[in-house]
Amino acid sequence: MKKTSQEKLYEAALELITAQGYENTTVLQIATKAGLTERTFFRKFKNKADIFFAGGEQYSQMLLTKMKESKANNPLATVLESYFYAADFFDEHRERTVKRQKIIASHPDLEERELLKQSKIEELLVEYLLTAYGERSARLAVRLARAVYSVAWEEWLENDADSLHHLLEKAIADFNELKNY
């Protein structure tokens, strides 16, 4: 399958920024590495940071789609099902996901933008749950699921011996144990 210019730019940015650092990599270098022009870069992205957040809409839609398909009988299970689907996706794209996260962690502005993106996604998930549950239940479900997923996510980024799916299962088991503490 032929890669889109957006995919080429993303891959070039990951490679260059991983090698040179975020501040030392220019848009021109990224475009050149991708075999494209700087003008093409700016048709796809406003700036260098946008490369790392272009998939946010697709990610939130993926989570919402899985929540809509869920047969779970409570809001927490509904959200967790969508995170299992996301875990499987990230397990398939581990190398590039880990590189992306390391780049984001190395730059405070990117970290802030990542937190804002996560906050917006959480609000979308709450909004969906409000169609079937009360506000308190919806907010608790999304925030608890996000906390459990975040624990698994952080372990996954540091430990390449285990899948995110499995680490999420372990985090849920630990959460259930804590509930009964």
JOHUCOR-V257665 format. One record per helix or strand of 2 or more residues. SS is the DSSP state (H for helix, E for strand). FROM is the first residue (numbers start at 1). LEN is the number of residues. If there is no record, write none. Layout:
BEGIN
<<SS:FROM:LEN> <SS:FROM:LEN>>
END
This chain:
BEGIN
<<H:5:16> <H:27:7> <H:38:7> <H:48:6> <H:56:14> <H:75:18> <H:94:12> <H:108:22> <H:135:24> <H:164:16>>
END
